[in-house]
Amino acid sequence: MPSALTQDGAFARLQLRLQEEEHNGLAFAFRFRLIALGTVAVWLLFAAGPARVGIGVGACVAMMASAWLVYALRSSPHARAVQLAVTVLDVTVITIGTIVPIPGAENGLWLEQVFGRRSLFLYLVIYLTASALSYSVRTVIVTGAASLVALVGSFVWTALDQARAQGIDLAGTAELWPAVRSIFARLIGPGFVTPEAFLVQQLVFMALCTGFIAGAVWRARTHLGRTLSAEAERNNLARYFSPNLVDRLAGAENDYEAGRESKATVLFVDVVGFTRLMEGQPPQQTINFLRVFHQRMAECIFAHGGTLDKFIGDGVMATFGTPDAQPDDETRALRCALGMVRSVEAWNRGRRTRGLPAVRIAVGVHVGPVLMGAIGSPNRLEYSAVGDTVNVASRLEHLARAHDAAIVASAETLAAAVNSGGFGAADSKHFRPVGAVQVPGRSEPVEVFVMPLLTVAAR
């Protein structure tokens, strides 16, 4: 199972990406708001009366300035506090700019227009919808809460203002409410039921809109988290498996950390005389050499549908038939070994033109049962194969030096490849039998075939 440290690291990376998306969302919202407010300001210049243009354009300019403030401080430690304050300020500007009557106009007529057409409610809904561009659930909820308070405040302010305008004694509670009902019956229009129902309806609608938009943003953030996790998992699998297996493994329900036994063909390859080859070379050149070598070997492994098990210094271990065995595993493993030899030959041609010594590799291939699973410590796990088959393949790779061979394969591997029909006589003729070889650390000898270096030079 993943360690707590690994989980904490993944969670931290996810939070960082979400924070980046919030910053990007604020930048997008800022540009979008400038365009929207600019459009509204231009529209007011042509559509609104002279008395109203100043209020409307002033409100647009104020909201542009507040949007710039949030954008400019988006990376500040106080960014969230600034955004909260600006949201409250914006809602206040929208509310005042909507319900404050035109200077010199009849007060009651203006409020009839505002409440009869639900102007404030619609403006607040538009502003609430725009808050989704921030990609922040918190911002949406704060905007919705501020809008709810603004609706209640505008309701109360209108009632008190109209009561004062009509000379109603505000201290007389018994007379105040019937008067307020009469006022709102005139302001709201023929569709009026009760002032309570009117207010509750707007509050419920605003709360529902807030919930839906916040839920949509939350779902988008959750989807982003799942996507990032799947991408990280896929990238991690791509380090070990051939590309054609990554998609299947990334969506698999099997627990690949649990060990399970299966048949597989194991391949080992390393550089012969690596220490002598790198003697006197600076560390960076050694690293560059290993990078090129590992890349070439990995390309051969993936090209033949193998699994890159691990890099071991100047060596590479690969398996064919993991996580699932295939009928042509032995064939693909031997073809991969031949491909590695050809890749190094091509590499040597380029090295010779630069006056560099040639590189020689040794490859060992063996087939048999292996135990696959995640091994290592809780903080560092590897999906790897272990068992006698792995040990034999490693020993065969070392035997290549004693037999002046580029490839050493067990008789079982070569026979299975030939029997599968994928490894024909043209390929198998390059291998010659050596007979039973005593493998160090193993009591039973192994029948082996080798592809000599002379054969490599003749290819």
C-alpha positions, -999 to 999 in steps of 0.1 A, spaced: 0 0 0 12 36 -6 29 51 24 15 81 43 44 101 30 36 93 -6 -1 101 -1 8 134 16 31 142 -13 4 134 -39 -21 155 -19 3 184 -18 9 182 -55 -29 181 -62 -35 211 -39 -8 230 -58 -23 223 -91 -58 233 -79 -43 265 -65 -27 271 -99 -61 266 -116 -77 291 -91 -50 316 -101 -57 310 -138 -94 312 -131 -89 346 -115 -69 358 -144 -96 346 -168 -124 361 -147 -106 394 -147 -103 396 -185 -139 384 -189 -152 410 -164 -134 438 -182 -150 428 -214 -184 424 -198 -183 457 -178 -169 476 -208 -198 464 -229 -223 474 -202 -207 508 -198 -209 514 -236 -245 502 -236 -254 526 -208 -240 555 -227 -265 550 -255 -295 534 -237 -297 551 -203 -308 586 -196 -283 613 -188 -291 611 -151 -285 574 -150 -254 572 -171 -231 586 -143 -243 561 -118 -241 531 -141 -208 540 -156 -194 548 -122 -205 514 -109 -188 497 -139 -156 516 -133 -156 507 -96 -161 470 -104 -134 471 -130 -110 485 -103 -120 459 -78 -115 431 -104 -80 444 -111 -73 445 -74 -82 408 -70 -62 400 -101 -31 419 -90 -31 403 -55 -40 368 -66 -6 354 -55 -6 374 -22 -9 356 12 -40 378 17 -56 370 -17 -86 352 -2 -93 380 23 -91 406 -5 -113 385 -27 -139 382 1 -138 420 7 -141 428 -30 -170 404 -34 -189 422 -7 -180 455 -22 -191 444 -57 -225 432 -44 -229 464 -25 -222 485 -56 -247 464 -76 -273 468 -49 -269 505 -44 -266 512 -81 -298 493 -87 -322 505 -60 -310 541 -55 -334 562 -74 -324 586 -102 -316 620 -88 -346 642 -92 -369 613 -102 -400 602 -84 -389 578 -58 -418 554 -59 -418 552 -97 -381 540 -97 -387 514 -71 -417 501 -90 -394 495 -119 -367 478 -98 -390 455 -78 -416 449 -105 -389 437 -130 -368 420 -103 -338 440 -116 -316 436 -85 -322 399 -84 -313 394 -120 -281 415 -117 -270 395 -86 -277 362 -104 -255 373 -133 -227 383 -109 -231 350 -90 -228 331 -123 -197 350 -132 -181 339 -99 -178 304 -113 -150 316 -135 -128 319 -104 -128 281 -102 -133 285 -64 -162 270 -45 -154 294 -16 -158 324 -39 -191 311 -52 -205 305 -17 -193 339 -5 -209 356 -35 -242 338 -29 -242 346 8 -235 383 0 -262 383 -26 -287 369 -1 -278 396 24 -281 422 -3 -316 410 -12 -328 411 24 -311 445 29 -327 460 -2 -361 447 9 -357 462 44 -342 495 30 -370 499 5 -397 493 31 -383 518 56 -376 543 29 -411 542 15 -426 542 50 -407 574 58 -417 589 24 -453 583 32 -451 597 68 -456 564 85 -445 563 121 -417 537 121 -420 534 159 -456 522 156 -450 485 150 -487 477 148 -492 501 120 -459 495 102 -464 461 88 -498 466 72 -483 498 56 -453 478 44 -476 452 28 -495 480 11 -463 496 -2 -450 463 -17 -484 455 -32 -479 487 -52 -442 482 -60 -443 446 -70 -474 449 -92 -503 426 -101 -484 394 -95 -479 403 -59 -490 377 -33 -474 387 0 -441 405 7 -430 375 26 -436 352 -4 -419 376 -27 -387 378 -5 -386 341 2 -390 333 -34 -359 354 -43 -339 340 -14 -347 304 -23 -339 310 -60 -306 327 -51 -297 299 -26 -305 272 -52 -284 290 -78 -255 293 -54 -258 256 -46 -259 245 -82 -230 267 -93 -209 258 -63 -217 221 -69 -207 225 -106 -174 241 -96 -167 215 -69 -174 187 -94 -151 203 -119 -123 205 -93 -129 169 -83 -128 158 -119 -95 177 -123 -82 159 -92 -91 125 -106 -76 135 -140 -43 146 -124 -42 114 -103 -49 92 -134 -23 111 -154 3 107 -126 -6 70 -124 -3 66 -161 30 84 -163 43 62 -135 32 31 -153 48 43 -185 81 41 -168 78 3 -165 53 -9 -191 51 -7 -229 27 20 -241 2 -5 -253 -3 -19 -217 -4 14 -199 -40 23 -206 -52 -11 -196 -32 -12 -164 -42 23 -154 -79 13 -154 -74 -22 -140 -91 -31 -108 -64 -57 -99 -41 -50 -70 -7 -53 -87 11 -47 -54 1 -82 -43 25 -109 -54 14 -135 -79 32 -162 -98 31 -164 -136 52 -175 -165 75 -149 -180 106 -145 -202 133 -125 -184 160 -105 -203 192 -90 -188 215 -67 -208 245 -47 -197 277 -31 -211 307 -54 -212 338 -37 -197 319 -6 -186 343 3 -158 373 2 -182 353 20 -209 345 49 -185 379 50 -169 392 86 -167 360 100 -180 343 129 -161 312 121 -142 289 140 -165 301 121 -196 295 88 -178 259 99 -169 254 110 -206 266 76 -218 242 58 -194 213 79 -205 219 72 -242 224 35 -235 193 32 -212 172 51 -237 182 28 -266 175 -4 -246 142 9 -233 131 17 -269 139 -18 -279 120 -32 -249 88 -11 -255 90 -17 -293 86 -55 -286 59 -52 -260 81 -58 -230 81 -45 -195 110 -24 -183 116 -39 -148 146 -18 -137 178 -1 -146 208 -16 -127 238 7 -132 250 0 -167 225 -29 -170 188 -32 -177 163 -59 -167 131 -65 -187 103 -91 -187 80 -104 -214 47 -118 -203 41 -94 -174 16 -86 -161 -1 -112 -184 16 -140 -203 13 -140 -241 19 -170 -265 48 -151 -282 66 -139 -251 98 -159 -259 97 -147 -295 94 -111 -286 122 -114 -260 146 -129 -285 137 -104 -311 142 -76 -285 177 -90 -278 185 -90 -315 171 -54 -317 194 -44 -288 224 -57 -306 215 -39 -338 208 -7 -319 243 -8 -303 258 -15 -337 242 17 -350 253 35 -320 289 23 -325 289 36 -361 283 71 -348 308 67 -320 336 56 -344 331 88 -364 338 108 -333 368 87 -324 351 70 -294 356 33 -286 330 8 -295 304 -5 -270 298 -42 -265 268 -56 -248 259 -90 -233 223 -102 -232 209 -132 -213 174 -146 -219 155 -173 -199 119 -183 -195 101 -198 -165 79 -190 -135 84 -157 -118 68 -140 -88 55 -105 -98 47 -79 -72 56 -47 -55 88 -51 -35 108 -27 -14 101 -5 16 68 13 23 84 45 10 100 31 -21 82 3 -40 91 -13 -73 69 -36 -94 94 -63 -101 99 -100 -109 118 -123 -86 126 -160 -85 149 -186 -100 141 -176 -136 154 -141 -129 185 -155 -114 192 -178 -143 187 -150 -169 212 -128 -150 237 -156 -149 233 -163 -186 240 -126 -193 273 -130 -174 282 -162 -193 282 -142 -226 317 -130 -217 331 -165 -213 317 -176 -247 325 -144 -266 288 -141 -273 264 -112 -277 233 -132 -267 230 -162 -245 195 -179 -244 184 -210 -226 173 -239 -248 138 -236 -233 135 -200 -246 147 -208 -281 126 -239 -284 94 -221 -273 101 -192 -297 106 -216 -326 76 -237 -317 54 -205 -316 61 -200 -352 73 -164 -347 110 -171 -346 119 -187 -379 150 -205 -392 165 -173 -405 167 -160 -369 175 -193 -350 204 -202 -373 225 -174 -357 224 -193 -324 247 -223 -319 243 -248 -290 268 -249 -262 253 -277 -243 247 -280 -206 263 -251 -186 267 -250 -149 252 -218 -137 268 -203 -105 245 -207 -75 224 -234 -91 227 -271 -88 211 -281 -121 229 -272 -154 211 -252 -181 211 -260 -218 221 -228 -236 224 -214 -271 247 -184 -279 249 -159 -307 287 -153 -311 303 -119 -316 315 -131 -350 279 -136 -361 271 -101 -349 299 -87 -370 286 -106 -400 250 -94 -397 
